[in-house]
Structure formats: structure tokens, C-alpha cells
Amino acid sequence: MLRGERDLRRLSTDGKIVRFNSELDWILFISSGLLLVLGIIALYSIEKIQIATIGYSDVSFKSQLVYSVLGIIAGIIAYKMRLRFLRIYAPYFLYLAFVLLIVTFFWGSSSRGGVRWLRVGGISIQTSDIARLALILYISNALTKEHIGWNFSTLKLLIVTLVFTCMILYQPDYGSAMITFLTSLLMIFSAGMPFPMFLSIFAGSVFLGYKLIFTASYRERRFLAFLDPWKDPYGDGYQYIQALRAFARGGLLGVGLGMGQQKLNILPEVHTDLILAHIGEEFGFFITVFVIFLYSLICARMLKIAIRCPSRFSRFVVLGFALSLTIQAVINIGGVVKLLPITGVPLPLLSSGGTSRIVSLFMIGYALGVSRYRTEVVSK
């Protein structure tokens, strides 16, 4: 019996059948592919011009190309994966992620004021991305089996979420911790968490975030710089101002590929956190809006796939993946255009970053695989 036929028989229930559609979701596929290609072009422009002008580059285009290939392979594996595979191994993935976070704490590489990377054979792994992926799988498995409400099962999920969030905060990686916490909380809320419980937890997290900001002077300065970067234009407000200048210089159509100035050591982290400012400068306003539109398409298609998925576990997994990618994109884009504080998270599929690129493509590949299964009512 073919794999598709076995899946049909396993998932068919109560007058409903699961149709196996061999065609993937082309809108999701093309949107993701366009972002990936645009990111590769942007990173190539940064490396080439930096080397030609200042003699060195903050980004290795070849390594990002290799990570893109590895991410595509991970996406293909996820696309062909059985729907039950991740559910079976979800607890073990969580244990592995927990161990990786602990190992990172003791033996991780220090960079940019935090210990967030684990070097294995010359390759840097950002363990917070793996932890978020594992937590989504664990919560999805729990939501499949447990009733959500004022009970111990919900409390256990919240405790696990809090433990992982605090471990990521301790690295410290506030952006990744925020994405992890919000994704997990919204997943549990979608499964039936009472609104008063959700509201109290959300309000408590906002208060805790406020206390974290104003208990350290450097975090307070960064937050105040977000409110008014021109008070400290050469200090904490520098990135905000230079990012806005990049958009202003790019105008509607951009200055042209390779002609941007911000990547010449003017705008820090232009290849990671602020790559959208580089795209806005070289490609212009229309391409920048198109990039935001592509992220909106990815979010909408993944949510549609989650709604139509016949497997409860895979439905929550795709929902978690959609929330994770969307929240990450919103936080990054909001920081670049000064609607939110800059938190240091990369822009999925565009920014330099191996682990983020591979994990993002894995999430999209799994969603594409799940899109082939649909539940439809048939006459008896």
C-alpha cells in the first residue's frame, strides 16, 4: 500500500475522508522562494561591496548559500515527513533542546553581549531557535491529548513555556524569548484557554517586561532611544536614525543593487537585524512593501493550511510555525521602521543566520507537506 493511501485510511473518520492532494500550496511555495532569493541577492551585494570598499565583510555569502541549501534539504525532508512522525518524537526533541540550552550556558560562544551560540565542528548553532521549534512540537502534542482550561495540564504547559523562556532570557536573548513566549501562549489560547487566564498572563508578562527594561541602565537607555533616537543620535539612537535614512535615501525605486551606503560600516548589523533597511535603500519603497506583503501571504497561507488540516497535532504545529514566523517578522520589521524597539532578531529567510534560515525553511516545508491533506464530508 502506498504511503498516501495508508495516510488516507489512518486519518479517515466519521463520514469524513482525507483527500491526498499531490500538489503543494504554490502561493506559500513561491512567496517563500522569492524571499529566499531576495535575501541571497541582498547578502551578495553586502559582501561584494564591503570587500571591494573596506577590504573585509561582515557576512560570508558562501556560508549563507550553504545554509540555504541545507535549509532547502530540511524543508524537503519536512515536506515528505509522515504526519505522525513529529508527534511520536516531540518529547525527545524537547529534552534535546533543553540539554542544548544548558550546554550553551556552560560552553557557548560569547558574541554581541550574550552567550547564544553553540559551536560544533566550526558551525555555530543558535540554540534558542531549536528550542522554540521543539517547544512548538511539544505543546502541539500536549494540546492534542489534553483538555485546556483551569486544570493541571494547562499549568504544566505554562510552566514548561516559562522555563524555556527564562533559559533563553538568561543567554540573554530578549527577542527570541519574546517570540517563544508569545507563540506558546497564543497556541494554548487557540486550544481553549479561558480569556481571563490569557489576559492575566499576558498582563503579567507585560509588567515583567517593563521591570526587566528599567532594572538595567543599558536596557533603559535603549528603550528611551526608541522613543526619541534624536536625543542620542551617535549612541543608542544611532541604529534607528541610520535605518530611517536608508529608507529615505532609497526612495520609491532605490539607489540600485550594490549602490547602497549603509552597508559600508555605517549601519551596524545591516546583514542581520537591519537587512530590510539595506533592501529599502537599494531596492526602494515598492520592493520593501512587496517584502511585507510576502510575509503576510506566508502567514495567511499557513493559517489556512492549519485550519484545513485533518490531523489535530499537525494543525497545531502549523499554527505554531505560522505564529513563530509572523511574530519574528513583525518584531524585526517593526524595529527597523521604528514602530517597535530593536531586539536583535533576524528577519526570516532574508537575514544572515544559519540556524534561523534552516529552521524557517523546515517550518515552511512541513506546512507545504501538511497542505496536501484535506478533510471533506462525503455522502454515506
C-alpha positions as CSV (number, residue, x, y, z in Angstrom):
1,M,0.0,0.0,0.0
2,L,1.3,3.4,-0.9
3,R,2.1,6.0,1.8
4,G,-0.6,8.3,0.7
5,E,-3.2,5.5,0.8
6,R,-2.1,4.5,4.3
7,D,-2.4,8.1,5.5
8,L,-5.9,8.3,4.0
9,R,-7.0,5.2,5.8
10,R,-5.5,6.2,9.1
11,L,-7.0,9.7,9.1
12,S,-10.5,9.0,7.8
13,T,-13.2,9.3,10.5
14,D,-17.0,9.6,10.9
15,G,-18.3,10.2,7.4
16,K,-15.3,12.3,6.5
17,I,-12.4,11.4,4.3
18,V,-9.0,12.9,4.0
19,R,-8.1,13.7,0.4
20,F,-4.4,13.5,-0.5
21,N,-3.6,16.2,-3.0
22,S,-0.2,15.7,-4.7
23,E,0.0,19.4,-5.5
24,L,1.6,21.7,-2.9
25,D,0.5,25.1,-1.9
26,W,2.0,27.2,-4.7
27,I,1.3,30.5,-3.1
28,L,3.2,29.6,0.0
29,F,6.0,28.0,-2.0
30,I,6.5,30.9,-4.4
31,S,6.3,33.6,-1.6
32,S,8.9,31.8,0.5
33,G,11.1,31.2,-2.6
34,L,11.0,34.9,-3.5
35,L,12.1,36.0,0.0
36,L,14.9,33.4,0.0
37,V,16.2,34.6,-3.4
38,L,15.9,38.2,-2.4
39,G,17.8,37.6,0.8
40,I,20.6,35.8,-1.1
41,I,20.9,38.7,-3.6
42,A,21.0,41.3,-0.7
43,L,23.7,39.3,1.2
44,Y,25.7,39.0,-2.0
45,S,25.5,42.8,-2.5
46,I,26.6,43.4,1.1
47,E,29.6,41.1,0.9
48,K,30.8,42.1,-2.6
49,I,30.7,45.8,-1.9
50,Q,32.2,45.6,1.6
51,I,35.2,43.6,0.4
52,A,35.7,45.9,-2.6
53,T,35.4,49.1,-0.5
54,I,36.7,48.4,3.0
55,G,38.6,45.1,2.4
56,Y,36.5,42.8,4.6
57,S,32.9,41.8,5.0
58,D,30.6,41.1,8.0
59,V,28.9,38.3,6.0
60,S,30.1,35.2,4.2
61,F,27.9,34.8,1.2
62,K,29.2,31.3,0.5
63,S,28.3,30.1,4.0
64,Q,24.8,31.7,3.7
65,L,24.4,29.9,0.4
66,V,25.4,26.6,2.0
67,Y,22.9,27.3,4.9
68,S,20.2,28.0,2.3
69,V,20.9,24.6,0.6
70,L,20.8,22.8,3.9
71,G,17.5,24.7,4.7
72,I,16.0,23.6,1.4
73,I,17.0,20.0,2.2
74,A,15.5,20.3,5.7
75,G,12.3,21.7,4.0
76,I,12.1,18.8,1.6
77,I,12.5,16.3,4.5
78,A,9.8,18.1,6.4
79,Y,7.6,18.1,3.3
80,K,7.9,14.3,2.9
81,M,7.6,13.6,6.6
82,R,4.7,11.5,7.9
83,L,2.2,13.4,9.8
84,R,2.7,11.3,12.9
85,F,6.5,11.3,12.9
86,L,7.0,14.6,14.8
87,R,4.2,13.7,17.3
88,I,6.0,10.5,18.3
89,Y,9.3,12.2,18.9
90,A,8.1,15.6,20.2
91,P,9.0,14.8,23.8
92,Y,12.5,13.7,22.8
93,F,13.0,16.9,20.8
94,L,12.1,18.9,23.9
95,Y,14.6,17.0,26.0
96,L,17.3,17.6,23.4
97,A,16.5,21.3,23.2
98,F,16.7,21.6,27.0
99,V,20.1,19.9,27.0
100,L,21.4,22.2,24.2
101,L,20.3,25.3,26.2
102,I,22.2,24.0,29.3
103,V,25.3,23.2,27.2
104,T,25.1,26.6,25.6
105,F,25.1,28.2,29.1
106,F,28.3,26.5,30.1
107,W,30.2,26.1,26.8
108,G,28.5,28.5,24.4
109,S,30.3,31.2,22.3
110,S,30.0,34.8,23.5
111,S,29.1,37.4,20.9
112,R,27.3,40.7,20.9
113,G,26.9,40.7,24.7
114,G,25.4,37.3,25.0
115,V,26.1,33.6,25.1
116,R,23.6,32.4,22.4
117,W,25.6,30.1,20.1
118,L,27.0,26.6,20.4
119,R,29.9,25.8,18.2
120,V,30.0,22.3,16.8
121,G,32.7,21.4,14.3
122,G,33.3,25.0,13.3
123,I,29.5,25.6,12.8
124,S,27.6,28.0,15.1
125,I,24.1,26.9,16.2
126,Q,21.7,29.3,17.8
127,T,20.1,27.0,20.3
128,S,17.1,29.4,21.0
129,D,15.8,28.7,17.5
130,I,15.9,24.9,18.1
131,A,14.3,25.3,21.5
132,R,11.4,27.3,20.0
133,L,10.9,24.6,17.3
134,A,11.0,21.8,20.0
135,L,8.6,23.7,22.3
136,I,6.1,24.2,19.4
137,L,6.1,20.4,18.8
138,Y,5.8,19.6,22.5
139,I,2.8,22.0,23.0
140,S,1.1,20.7,19.9
141,N,1.4,17.1,21.2
142,A,0.0,18.1,24.5
143,L,-2.9,20.1,23.0
144,T,-3.8,17.0,21.0
145,K,-4.2,14.9,24.1
146,E,-5.1,17.3,27.0
147,H,-8.0,19.5,27.8
148,I,-7.1,23.2,28.2
149,G,-8.7,25.1,31.0
150,W,-8.4,25.7,34.7
151,N,-6.5,22.5,35.3
152,F,-3.1,21.0,35.9
153,S,-2.5,20.2,32.2
154,T,-2.6,23.9,31.3
155,L,-0.5,24.8,34.3
156,K,2.1,22.2,33.2
157,L,2.3,23.7,29.7
158,L,2.7,27.2,31.1
159,I,5.5,26.1,33.4
160,V,7.4,24.4,30.6
161,T,6.9,27.6,28.5
162,L,8.1,29.7,31.3
163,V,11.2,27.5,31.9
164,F,12.3,27.7,28.3
165,T,11.6,31.4,28.1
166,C,13.7,32.1,31.2
167,M,16.5,30.0,29.9
168,I,16.6,32.0,26.6
169,L,16.3,35.2,28.6
170,Y,19.3,34.2,30.6
171,Q,21.5,34.0,27.5
172,P,20.4,36.9,27.2
173,D,18.3,36.9,24.0
174,Y,15.2,39.0,24.7
175,G,13.9,38.9,21.1
176,S,13.9,35.1,20.9
177,A,12.5,34.8,24.4
178,M,9.6,37.2,23.4
179,I,8.9,35.2,20.2
180,T,9.0,31.9,22.1
181,F,6.7,33.1,24.9
182,L,4.1,34.7,22.6
183,T,4.0,31.8,20.2
184,S,3.4,29.3,23.0
185,L,0.8,31.4,24.8
186,L,-1.2,32.1,21.6
187,M,-1.1,28.3,20.8
188,I,-2.5,27.4,24.2
189,F,-5.1,30.2,23.9
190,S,-6.2,28.9,20.5
191,A,-6.9,25.5,22.1
192,G,-9.4,26.9,24.6
193,M,-7.5,28.8,27.3
194,P,-10.1,30.9,29.2
195,F,-9.8,34.5,28.3
196,P,-9.4,35.7,31.9
197,M,-6.4,33.4,32.3
198,F,-4.9,34.6,29.0
199,L,-5.4,38.2,29.9
200,S,-3.9,37.9,33.3
201,I,-0.8,36.0,32.0
202,F,-0.4,38.5,29.2
203,A,-0.7,41.5,31.5
204,G,1.7,39.9,33.9
205,S,4.3,39.3,31.2
206,V,4.0,42.9,30.0
207,F,4.6,44.1,33.6
208,L,7.6,41.7,33.9
209,G,9.0,43.0,30.6
210,Y,8.6,46.6,31.8
211,K,10.5,45.7,35.0
212,L,13.3,44.0,33.0
213,I,13.7,47.1,30.9
214,F,14.1,49.5,33.7
215,T,16.1,47.4,36.1
216,A,19.2,47.6,33.9
217,S,20.6,51.0,32.8
218,Y,21.6,49.9,29.3
219,R,18.2,48.4,28.5
220,E,16.6,51.6,29.8
221,R,18.8,53.7,27.5
222,R,17.9,51.5,24.5
223,F,14.2,51.8,25.2
224,L,14.4,55.6,25.7
225,A,16.4,55.7,22.4
226,F,13.5,54.0,20.7
227,L,11.1,56.7,22.0
228,D,13.3,59.5,20.8
229,P,16.5,58.4,19.0
230,W,17.5,62.0,18.1
231,K,18.3,62.7,21.8
232,D,21.3,60.4,21.4
233,P,22.0,60.3,17.6
234,Y,25.5,58.9,17.9
235,G,24.8,56.5,20.7
236,D,21.8,54.3,21.4
237,G,19.6,56.1,18.8
238,Y,22.2,55.6,16.0
239,Q,20.7,52.5,14.5
240,Y,17.2,53.9,14.4
241,I,18.3,57.1,12.6
242,Q,20.5,55.3,10.1
243,A,17.8,52.8,9.3
244,L,15.4,55.6,8.6
245,R,18.0,57.4,6.5
246,A,18.4,54.2,4.4
247,F,14.7,54.2,3.6
248,A,14.7,57.9,2.8
249,R,17.7,57.6,0.5
250,G,16.2,54.6,-1.3
251,G,13.0,56.5,-2.1
252,L,10.5,54.7,-4.3
253,L,12.8,52.7,-6.6
254,G,16.0,52.5,-4.6
255,V,19.6,53.6,-5.5
256,G,20.3,50.3,-7.3
257,L,21.9,47.0,-6.4
258,G,25.3,47.5,-4.9
259,M,25.0,51.3,-4.6
260,G,23.8,51.4,-1.0
261,Q,26.0,53.2,1.5
262,Q,24.7,52.0,4.8
263,K,26.4,48.6,4.5
264,L,29.8,50.4,4.4
265,N,30.1,50.1,8.2
266,I,27.6,52.9,8.7
267,L,24.6,50.9,9.8
268,P,25.6,48.1,12.3
269,E,24.2,44.6,11.8
270,V,22.9,45.5,8.3
271,H,23.2,41.9,7.3
272,T,21.2,40.5,10.2
273,D,18.8,42.6,12.3
274,L,18.5,45.5,9.8
275,I,18.7,43.9,6.4
276,L,15.3,45.4,5.5
277,A,16.9,48.9,5.7
278,H,19.5,47.7,3.2
279,I,16.8,46.4,0.9
280,G,14.9,49.6,1.2
281,E,17.9,51.7,0.3
282,E,19.0,49.6,-2.7
283,F,15.6,48.4,-4.0
284,G,13.2,51.1,-2.8
285,F,9.8,51.6,-1.2
286,F,7.9,49.3,-3.6
287,I,10.1,46.3,-3.0
288,T,10.1,46.9,0.7
289,V,6.2,46.9,0.7
290,F,6.3,43.8,-1.5
291,V,8.5,42.0,1.1
292,I,6.0,42.8,3.8
293,F,3.2,41.6,1.5
294,L,5.1,38.3,1.0
295,Y,5.3,37.8,4.8
296,S,1.6,38.5,5.0
297,L,0.9,35.9,2.3
298,I,3.0,33.3,4.1
299,C,1.2,33.9,7.4
300,A,-2.3,33.7,5.7
301,R,-1.5,30.6,3.7
302,M,-0.1,28.8,6.8
303,L,-3.1,29.7,8.9
304,K,-5.4,28.4,6.1
305,I,-3.4,25.2,5.9
306,A,-3.7,24.8,9.7
307,I,-7.5,25.3,9.6
308,R,-8.0,22.7,6.9
309,C,-5.6,20.1,8.3
310,P,-7.4,16.9,9.4
311,S,-4.7,16.0,12.0
312,R,-5.2,17.8,15.2
313,F,-1.5,17.6,16.0
314,S,-0.3,18.9,12.6
315,R,-2.9,21.6,12.8
316,F,-1.4,23.0,16.0
317,V,2.2,22.5,14.6
318,V,1.5,24.6,11.5
319,L,-0.3,27.2,13.6
320,G,2.7,27.4,15.9
321,F,5.0,27.7,12.9
322,A,2.9,30.4,11.4
323,L,2.8,32.4,14.7
324,S,6.6,32.0,15.2
325,L,7.5,33.2,11.7
326,T,4.9,36.0,11.8
327,I,5.8,37.3,15.2
328,Q,9.5,37.2,14.3
329,A,8.9,39.2,11.1
330,V,6.7,41.7,12.9
331,I,9.3,42.3,15.6
332,N,12.1,42.7,13.1
333,I,10.2,44.9,10.7
334,G,8.7,47.0,13.5
335,G,12.2,47.7,14.9
336,V,13.6,48.7,11.5
337,V,10.9,51.2,10.8
338,K,10.8,52.4,14.5
339,L,7.4,51.1,15.4
340,L,8.9,48.8,18.0
341,P,12.3,48.7,19.8
342,I,15.1,46.9,18.0
343,T,15.5,43.5,19.7
344,G,18.2,41.8,17.6
345,V,16.1,39.1,15.9
346,P,16.8,38.2,12.3
347,L,14.3,38.6,9.5
348,P,13.2,35.0,8.4
349,L,14.7,33.9,5.1
350,L,16.3,37.3,4.4
351,S,18.8,37.9,7.2
352,S,22.2,36.2,7.6
353,G,22.0,33.4,10.1
354,G,22.3,29.7,9.5
355,T,20.1,28.2,12.2
356,S,17.3,30.7,11.6
357,R,17.4,30.0,7.9
358,I,17.3,26.2,8.3
359,V,14.6,26.2,10.9
360,S,12.4,28.7,8.9
361,L,12.7,26.5,5.8
362,F,11.9,23.4,7.8
363,M,8.7,25.1,9.1
364,I,7.6,26.1,5.6
365,G,8.4,22.7,4.2
366,Y,6.3,21.0,6.9
367,A,3.4,23.3,6.2
368,L,3.7,22.5,2.5
369,G,3.5,18.8,3.3
370,V,0.5,19.2,5.5
371,S,-1.3,21.2,2.8
372,R,-1.7,18.0,0.8
373,Y,-4.2,16.6,3.3
374,R,-7.7,17.9,3.4
375,T,-10.9,16.7,5.3
376,E,-14.1,16.7,3.3
377,V,-17.5,15.4,4.1
378,V,-18.8,12.7,1.7
379,S,-22.2,11.1,1.3
380,K,-22.6,7.7,3.0
